[in-house]
Amino acid sequence: MRDRILKSVRTLAAVLPMLALAQPMAAQSEGRERDDSWEWSAGAGVWYTDGALKGFLVNKGFSTSADPSRLAPAVAVRVGYNVTEHWGFSIGTSGAKASGIKYLTPFAAATYTANLNARFSPFLTLGTQFTRITGENGRKTHPTWGTHLGIGFRNMLSPNFALRVEGRMAMEHYADLPGAKTAYNSIATIGFSYFGAGRRAPPG
């Protein structure tokens, strides 16, 4: 039963941005060009731990539970710079905690947006990340490298303020893992973005 619930949550996290991408993309302009703008974002959601990585953490005594949940509440913050209406770059970090295990993930990404100046704007992100994991009695581990692919959307609530929904799937290489060294962790968040500066749209 629990595995079915976990699969349902993960499927929902993956499908929600896809449903958004299916919406009409000919949205209205907000009267401001958001290229050449800074974007500050914050959100909350759910972290999902790869099964092999979870087993390793339990066997090594990271957790306070013999069978911790693979789901954990998560928060994320990000600051980005939108070079054009399509391309931008950002850095940020996310954090999660469950059963004594803490996950801290700084990341950097490039973002492609369908049309940043539209009311509704789907986007893709691709970047690198590095999850530092700490547990009971000072135990810690981290990957030697990591990358992620993300999908999501922004929905403008005002010219400078947007709802932001995002899901990211990571591929990280942990030298400490027995057998296959790759872990596929994921995170889904919902939050808000604030756009600073940017250019005014030319008069019609």
Helices and strands as residue ranges (DSSP letters): H 2-21, E 32-48, H 51-59, E 71-82, E 87-98, E 101-113, E 120-129, E 132-134, G 136-138, E 140-141, E 145-156, E 161-173, E 182-183, E 186-200
